[in-house]
Amino acid sequence: MDIQERVAKLRKLMTDNGLAAYIIPSSDSHLSEYVADHFKSRQWISGFTGSAGTVVITLKDAGLWTDGRYYIQAERQLRNSGIRLFKAADPQVPSYTEWLKENLPEGSILGLDGHVFSAKQLRDMEKEWAGRITIKFDQDLVGQLWQDRPPIPARDIFVHDVSYAGRSRVEKLNELRQQMKGKGANVHVLTALDDIAWLLNIRGADVPNNPVTIAHVLVTEDACTLCIDPAKVPAPVKAELERDGIQIKDYDAVAGLLQGLGGDDAVLIDPESVNAFLDHAIHPQTKKIEGANPTAMLKAVKNETELDNLKTSNIHDGVAMVRFIKWLKTTLGKEEITELSAEDTLETLRRANKECVGLSFDTIAGYKDHAAMMHYKATPESAYTLAAEGFLLVDSGGQYFGGTTDITRTIVLGPLTEEEKRDFTLVLKGHIALATVKFLYGATGSNLDVLARQPIWKYGMDYKCGTGHGVGMFLNVHEGPQRLSQTPNTVKLEAGMILTNEPGIYKEGKHGIRTENMMVVRKAEETEFGQFMGFEAVTYCPIDLGGVDQSLLTEEEQTWLDDYNQMVYTTLEPYLDAEEKAWLAQECGM
């Protein structure tokens, strides 16, 4: 069944159910960014494989809304599907809710699955369409059509040892309860998978590249219930959880627990992370206290044990990256290397470390114009064979027991054009501007984002995505609530937070360039004007000097580059053999 046939069958079901439109998002029942195959309904109906996007089907039209990371990819994957691309980041493009309001007749009924929309999304749509469009949110139409749909994963959970986590689950639960009490709540429901894993010091393997388990958690003043498939909980883990006061119930029990709350209860929920189905399951007499999950901020600010482990994990990762780049540059021209074989080699080198559990996301190895697609994924049909010219962009990361890594290097394979060197250097200048900033406490990521863009803007260019994101601790590679983006963000940058620094330039049909390090927010000096903050780079891999046009660098920028590559050599040298050390010294310009 091709995409057009799937859409036609969906429209038949829509007609049977009296629906004028149907919406299919990217998320799962936990509003996750990265989802298990079972929840990839949007991909199944559209053929678009990006991690972000929403499909809207009406009886005569269809569209996909996605952001600037995926424009090129979406245009290719939607070809001949009958689904139009709406470039959501472009100011003149209506949102899908605006488009539906304009295109559906008054009195229309729209369908969606309330398990995969947040409570806030449903409420916002109901408010925007009040009196015009009625929403039925119990409609999983794709599930009725998807005959070979993969089952919901049921892989065993395991304990994330306190030697990595830095704090016990009992300590974390006590702090959460204090925050609940401060908000006037005696019950809190958690559905975000990374929040659950962090809170209970457990990890799983239900979502590719994300060591989380599909579950819900209900916390009260004196109890904690983990709603999970019991088959996923090995006996020793069950005993440890029960020892710490955690009950285990079936995954689907959470709705009944919420329905069983009474008029004396006050439940803290985050309407952006709890799905609409569970929001409606809460007993109508129960008071709802709405706000961000306290665990999101607690999780975002890493303790010193976590930061020490993260640095160690990034050293492991840096060793793998150095060995990969050395292999790439010394093997190119002697044997065939494709984008896919480069990906495979890097994964093998990462997994050679016993602390490495796997990848933190599918590796992006884009040669030449493929790198202009920010989230390009090579296939046997699309993979380029590398040659001794131009750039190979490699965006990759590992999952280690001690932390999650995320790094991008744009690697010089041979002669470059003046334009390529200029663009590489402008990206580097943006990276350095952000890496070296000193800022007053209270600043947010949206206050600082412009620093990385300014050198690129100066030449009339931009990148259609954020500059950086938080990173989990052996958790999701994308973690909030902090981020570096032009989108307004009220989250103050706190000491101990992690952010990536990844400006880029992407030119369709030409090249893509990105330089990405992970950084820790640190306190700098305190003066009569307040507490100042800065960043510490915790990614250890040389920046390719072959791409730099030194005439575009200031003396301070050149000093930063020299110092950074020197720091990389000093940090990694104890873990390398003599040949690797000599190669790295040359690569670092020493």
C-alpha positions in Angstrom: 0.0 0.0 0.0 1.7 3.3 -1.1 1.2 6.7 0.5 -1.7 7.7 -1.8 -3.5 4.5 -1.1 -3.1 4.9 2.7 -4.4 8.5 2.5 -7.4 7.3 0.4 -8.2 4.6 3.0 -7.9 7.1 5.8 -10.4 9.4 4.0 -12.8 6.5 3.7 -12.6 6.0 7.5 -13.0 9.8 8.0 -16.2 9.7 5.9 -17.5 6.7 7.8 -17.0 8.6 11.1 -18.4 11.9 9.8 -15.0 13.7 10.0 -14.0 16.6 7.7 -10.4 16.5 8.8 -7.9 14.3 10.8 -4.6 15.4 12.4 -1.6 13.1 12.9 1.3 14.4 15.0 4.8 12.9 15.5 4.4 12.1 19.2 3.6 9.1 21.3 1.3 8.8 24.4 4.1 10.6 26.4 4.5 13.5 24.0 8.1 12.3 23.3 10.2 13.8 20.5 11.8 10.4 19.6 9.3 7.6 19.6 9.1 3.8 19.3 8.2 2.4 15.9 4.7 1.6 17.2 3.9 5.3 17.5 5.2 6.4 14.1 1.8 7.0 12.6 2.7 10.3 10.9 5.6 8.5 9.2 3.4 5.6 8.1 0.7 7.9 6.6 3.1 10.3 4.9 6.4 8.6 4.2 8.2 11.6 5.9 10.8 10.2 8.3 11.9 13.4 10.2 11.4 13.5 13.9 9.2 16.6 13.9 6.1 17.4 11.8 2.3 17.2 11.8 0.1 15.8 9.0 -3.4 17.2 8.3 -5.7 15.2 6.0 -9.0 16.7 4.8 -11.4 15.0 2.4 -9.8 16.8 -0.6 -6.4 18.1 0.6 -3.4 17.1 2.7 -0.4 18.8 4.2 2.7 18.3 6.3 3.9 21.1 8.6 7.5 20.8 9.7 10.4 23.1 10.7 13.5 24.4 8.8 15.6 21.4 9.7 13.6 19.2 7.4 12.5 21.4 4.4 14.8 19.7 1.9 14.2 16.2 3.2 10.4 16.7 3.3 10.3 18.0 -0.3 12.0 14.9 -1.4 10.0 12.4 0.7 6.6 13.9 -0.1 7.1 13.8 -3.8 4.2 12.1 -5.6 2.4 11.5 -2.2 -0.3 14.1 -2.7 0.7 15.7 0.6 1.8 19.3 0.4 4.7 20.8 2.4 4.0 23.7 4.7 7.2 25.4 5.9 6.2 26.0 9.4 9.0 28.4 10.3 8.2 30.8 7.5 6.2 33.8 8.8 3.8 33.9 5.8 2.9 30.2 6.2 -0.3 29.6 8.4 -0.1 27.1 11.2 -2.1 24.0 10.7 -4.7 25.2 13.1 -5.1 28.5 11.2 -5.2 26.6 7.9 -8.0 24.3 9.2 -10.0 27.3 10.5 -9.8 28.9 7.1 -10.5 25.8 5.1 -13.1 23.8 7.0 -16.8 24.9 6.8 -18.5 26.0 10.0 -19.9 23.0 11.9 -17.2 20.6 10.7 -16.1 17.7 12.9 -12.4 17.0 13.2 -10.8 13.8 14.5 -7.6 13.1 16.4 -6.2 10.6 18.9 -6.1 12.3 22.3 -3.4 10.0 23.5 -0.8 11.7 21.3 -1.8 15.3 21.8 -1.0 17.3 25.0 -3.8 18.6 27.1 -2.7 22.1 26.2 -2.8 21.4 22.5 -6.3 20.1 22.7 -7.5 23.0 24.8 -5.8 25.6 22.5 -7.5 24.0 19.5 -10.9 24.0 21.2 -10.5 27.6 22.1 -9.3 28.7 18.6 -12.1 26.8 16.9 -14.9 27.4 19.4 -18.3 27.5 17.8 -16.8 26.6 14.4 -15.1 23.1 14.5 -16.0 20.3 16.9 -13.1 17.9 18.0 -13.5 14.2 18.5 -10.4 13.1 20.4 -11.0 9.3 20.6 -10.2 8.6 17.0 -7.1 6.4 16.3 -7.9 5.9 12.6 -4.3 5.1 11.6 -4.3 2.2 14.1 -7.3 0.7 12.3 -5.4 0.8 9.0 -1.9 -0.1 10.0 -2.1 -3.9 9.8 1.6 -4.7 10.4 2.0 -2.1 13.2 4.9 -3.0 15.5 3.9 -3.8 19.1 4.6 -1.4 22.0 8.1 -2.4 23.1 8.5 -4.3 26.4 12.2 -4.4 27.1 13.6 -4.9 30.6 14.4 -1.9 32.8 17.6 -1.7 34.8 18.9 0.5 37.6 21.0 3.5 36.9 23.5 3.3 39.7 23.8 6.2 42.1 27.6 6.4 41.4 26.5 7.8 38.0 23.3 9.6 39.1 24.8 11.3 42.1 21.6 11.2 44.1 19.3 8.4 45.2 15.7 8.0 44.1 14.6 8.6 47.7 16.4 11.9 47.8 14.8 12.9 44.4 11.3 11.9 45.5 11.7 13.9 48.8 12.8 17.0 46.8 9.9 16.6 44.4 7.4 16.3 47.3 8.7 19.5 48.8 8.1 21.3 45.5 4.6 19.7 45.2 3.8 20.9 48.7 5.0 24.4 47.8 2.6 24.5 44.9 -0.3 23.2 47.1 -0.5 19.7 45.4 -0.7 16.3 47.1 -0.6 14.3 43.9 1.6 14.6 40.8 1.3 12.7 37.6 4.5 12.2 35.5 4.3 11.0 31.9 7.5 12.3 30.3 9.7 9.2 29.9 13.0 11.0 30.6 11.6 12.6 33.8 10.4 9.2 35.0 13.8 7.5 34.3 15.7 10.4 36.0 13.4 10.4 39.1 13.5 6.7 39.8 17.1 6.1 38.7 16.0 3.5 36.1 16.7 3.2 32.4 15.3 1.1 29.7 15.4 0.4 25.9 11.9 1.0 24.6 12.8 3.9 22.4 15.7 3.6 19.9 18.7 5.6 21.1 16.9 6.8 24.2 17.4 4.7 27.3 13.9 5.2 28.6 11.0 2.9 29.4 7.3 3.4 28.5 5.6 4.1 31.9 3.7 6.6 34.0 4.4 7.6 37.6 1.9 8.9 40.2 3.5 10.6 43.2 1.6 11.4 46.4 2.7 12.7 49.8 3.5 9.2 51.0 3.5 6.9 48.0 4.9 6.5 44.5 3.3 4.3 41.9 5.1 3.2 38.7 2.6 2.2 36.1 4.5 -0.1 33.7 4.2 -3.5 32.0 5.2 -5.7 35.0 7.0 -8.1 32.6 9.6 -5.4 32.0 10.7 -5.3 35.7 13.2 -8.0 36.6 12.8 -9.4 40.2 16.0 -7.7 41.6 14.9 -4.3 40.2 11.3 -4.8 41.5 12.8 -5.6 45.0 15.0 -2.5 45.0 12.1 -0.2 43.9 9.7 -1.6 46.5 12.4 -1.2 49.2 12.4 2.5 48.4 8.6 2.7 48.6 7.6 2.4 45.0 4.6 0.3 44.0 4.3 -1.3 40.6 1.0 -1.4 38.8 0.0 -2.2 35.2 0.7 0.5 32.6 -2.9 1.2 31.9 -3.7 1.6 35.6 -2.8 5.3 35.6 -6.2 6.4 34.1 -8.0 4.6 36.9 -5.8 6.1 39.6 -6.6 9.6 38.2 -10.3 8.8 38.0 -10.1 7.6 41.7 -8.9 11.0 43.0 -11.4 12.9 45.1 -12.5 16.4 45.8 -9.9 16.8 48.6 -7.1 16.1 46.2 -5.0 18.6 44.3 -3.1 17.2 41.4 -0.1 18.9 39.8 0.0 18.4 36.1 2.0 19.9 33.2 -0.6 20.4 30.4 2.2 20.4 27.9 3.5 17.0 28.8 0.3 15.1 30.0 -1.8 13.9 27.1 -5.4 15.0 26.6 -6.8 11.5 27.3 -5.2 11.5 30.8 -6.2 15.1 31.4 -9.8 14.2 30.8 -9.4 11.1 33.1 -8.8 13.2 36.2 -11.9 13.2 38.4 -13.9 16.4 37.7 -14.0 17.3 41.5 -10.2 17.1 41.8 -8.4 20.4 41.8 -5.9 20.8 39.0 -2.7 22.8 39.7 -1.0 23.4 36.4 2.6 24.2 35.8 5.9 22.7 34.5 7.0 19.4 36.0 9.4 20.2 38.8 11.5 17.2 37.6 12.3 19.0 34.3 14.3 21.7 36.1 15.7 19.4 38.7 16.9 17.1 35.9 18.4 19.9 33.8 20.7 21.2 36.6 23.4 18.5 36.8 25.1 17.7 40.1 28.9 17.5 40.3 28.9 13.7 40.2 26.9 13.8 36.9 29.2 16.5 35.5 32.3 14.5 36.3 30.8 11.4 34.7 29.7 13.5 31.7 33.3 14.7 31.2 34.5 11.1 31.3 31.9 10.1 28.8 33.0 12.9 26.5 36.6 11.8 26.8 35.5 8.3 25.7 33.6 9.9 22.9 36.5 12.1 21.9 38.8 9.1 21.7 36.4 7.4 19.3 36.0 10.6 17.2 39.8 11.1 16.9 40.2 7.5 15.8 37.4 7.9 13.3 38.8 11.0 11.8 42.3 9.5 11.6 40.9 6.4 9.9 38.9 8.5 7.5 41.7 10.8 6.5 44.3 8.0 6.2 42.1 5.5 4.4 40.4 7.8 1.9 41.8 7.1 -1.5 43.1 3.7 -0.5 39.7 2.0 -0.3 36.1 3.0 -1.0 34.4 4.8 1.8 30.7 5.7 1.6 28.5 7.8 3.9 27.1 4.5 5.3 30.5 2.8 5.8 31.7 6.0 7.6 28.7 5.8 9.9 29.3 2.1 10.6 33.0 2.6 11.4 32.2 5.4 13.9 29.6 3.3 15.6 32.1 0.4 15.9 34.7 2.7 17.4 32.2 4.1 20.0 30.9 0.7 21.0 34.5 -0.5 21.5 34.3 1.3 24.9 32.7 -0.9 27.5 30.9 2.1 29.0 29.1 2.8 25.7 25.5 1.4 25.5 24.8 2.6 22.0 24.1 5.8 20.0 22.2 8.8 21.2 20.7 9.3 17.8 21.1 8.0 14.3 24.5 9.3 13.0 24.3 11.9 10.3 27.1 11.6 7.8 26.5 14.0 5.0 28.9 14.5 2.1 28.8 17.7 0.0 25.2 18.7 -0.7 23.8 16.0 1.4 25.0 17.9 4.5 22.7 20.8 3.6 19.8 18.5 4.9 20.3 19.1 8.6 18.9 15.6 9.5 20.0 13.7 6.5 20.0 9.9 6.8 22.1 7.9 4.3 20.5 4.9 2.7 22.1 2.2 0.4 20.3 4.0 -2.5 21.3 7.6 -1.5 24.8 7.2 0.0 27.6 9.0 -1.7 31.0 7.6 -2.1 33.5 10.0 -0.5 36.3 11.6 -2.5 39.4 13.7 -1.6 37.6 17.0 -1.9 35.0 19.1 0.0 33.5 18.5 3.4 32.0 15.5 5.2 29.6 16.7 8.0 29.3 14.1 10.8 26.7 14.8 13.6 26.8 11.9 16.1 26.6 11.0 19.7 26.9 8.1 22.1 24.9 6.8 25.1 27.3 6.0 28.0 26.4 4.9 31.5 28.0 8.2 32.6 26.3 10.5 30.1 24.9 11.3 26.7 27.1 13.0 24.1 26.4 15.1 21.0 29.0 16.4 18.7 29.3 17.7 15.1 32.5 18.0 13.1 32.7 19.2 9.5 35.7 17.3 8.2 37.9 18.5 5.4 38.5 15.7 2.9 40.5 17.7 0.3 40.6 21.0 -1.6 37.9 23.5 -0.7 36.5 26.4 -2.6 36.9 30.0 -1.2 33.1 29.9 -0.5 33.4 26.7 1.5 36.4 28.0 3.6 34.6 31.3 4.2 31.4 29.6 5.4 33.3 27.1 7.6 35.1 30.1 9.2 31.9 32.1 9.7 30.3 29.1 11.5 33.5 28.9 13.6 33.3 32.6 14.5 29.7 32.1 15.6 30.7 29.1 17.7 33.5 31.0 19.4 31.3 34.1 20.1 28.9 31.9 22.1 31.6 29.8 23.7 33.4 32.8 25.1 30.5 35.0 26.2 30.3 36.2 29.8 26.7 37.0 30.8 24.8 38.3 33.8 22.8 35.7 35.7 19.2 35.8 34.7 19.9 35.6 31.0 18.0 33.0 28.9 19.0 31.1 25.9 17.1 33.4 23.6 19.1 36.3 25.0 22.3 34.7 23.8 21.3 33.0 20.5 22.1 36.1 18.4 25.8 35.8 19.3 26.3 32.7 17.3 24.3 34.1 14.3 25.8 37.6 14.1 29.0 36.6 12.1 26.7 34.6 9.7 24.1 37.3 9.5 26.8 39.8 8.6 27.2 37.9 5.3 23.4 37.8 4.7 23.0 34.1 5.7 21.2 32.3 8.5 20.3 28.8 9.7 16.6 27.7 10.1 16.9 26.1 13.6 18.0 26.8 17.1 21.6 27.2 18.1 21.6 24.7 21.0 19.7 22.5 23.3 20.0 20.7 26.6 21.3 17.2 26.8 20.3 14.4 29.2 22.4 12.4 31.5 22.4 9.0 29.9 18.9 10.0 28.7 17.5 11.9 25.7 20.0 13.9 23.5 17.4 16.7 23.4 16.4 17.9 26.9 14.7 21.0 28.2 13.6 23.3 29.5 16.7 25.4 28.5 17.6 26.0 24.9 19.5 28.4 22.7 17.0 29.7 20.1 15.4 32.9 18.7 12.1 31.6 20.1 11.4 33.5 23.3 12.4 31.4 26.4 11.9 32.5 30.0 14.2 29.7 31.5 17.2 31.3 33.2 20.5 29.6 32.5 21.6 28.0 35.8 25.1 26.7 36.8 25.2 23.0 36.0 22.9 23.1 32.9 24.2 21.6 29.7 23.8 23.3 26.3 25.0 22.5 22.8 26.7 25.2 20.7 26.0 24.4 17.1 25.6 27.2 14.6 25.7 26.2 10.9 25.3 27.2 7.3 23.3 25.0 4.9 23.2 25.7 1.2 20.9 23.4 -0.9 22.8 21.8 -3.7 26.2 22.8 -2.3 27.2 22.0 1.3 26.3 22.0 4.9 28.6 23.1 7.7 28.1 22.8 11.5 30.5 22.8 14.5 29.0 21.5 17.7 30.3 21.2 21.2 28.6 20.5 24.5 29.0 23.2 27.2 28.3 23.4 30.9 27.0 26.6 32.4 29.4 27.8 35.1 29.6 30.7 37.5 32.1 33.3 36.7 33.0 36.3 39.0 30.5 38.1 41.1 30.7 41.9 41.1 28.7 44.8 42.5 26.6 44.4 39.3 25.7 40.8 40.1 26.7 37.2 39.4 28.3 36.6 36.0 28.2 33.3 34.2 30.0 31.6 31.3 30.4 28.3 29.5 32.9 25.5 29.8 33.3 23.2 26.7 33.2 19.5 27.6 33.5 18.1 24.0 37.0 16.9 23.2 37.7 16.7 19.4 39.8 18.9 17.3 38.3 21.5 15.0 39.6 20.9 11.5 42.1 23.6 10.7 42.0 22.9 7.0 38.7 24.6 6.8 39.7 27.9 8.4 40.4 31.1 6.5 42.7 32.7 9.1 42.3 36.1 7.5 38.7 36.2 8.8 39.6 35.4 12.4 40.5 38.1 15.0 43.6 37.5 17.2 41.3 36.6 20.1 39.4 34.0 17.9 42.7 32.5 16.7 43.9 32.2 20.3 40.6 30.5 21.3 41.0 28.0 18.5 44.6 27.3 19.3 43.8 26.9 23.0 40.8 24.7 22.4 42.7 22.3 20.1 45.6 22.2 22.7 43.1 21.4 25.4 41.7 18.5 23.3 45.2 17.1 22.8 46.1 17.4 26.5 42.8 15.7 27.5 42.9 12.8 25.1 46.7 12.1 24.9 46.8 9.7 27.8 44.2 7.4 26.1 46.0 7.2 22.7 48.9 5.1 21.3 52.0 6.7 19.9 50.8 6.8 16.3 47.5 8.3 17.4 49.2 11.0 19.5 51.4 12.0 16.7 48.5 12.3 14.3 46.4 14.2 16.8 49.2 16.7 17.5 49.5 17.5 13.8 45.7 17.8 13.5 45.7 20.2 16.4 48.3 22.4 14.8 51.0 21.6 17.4 
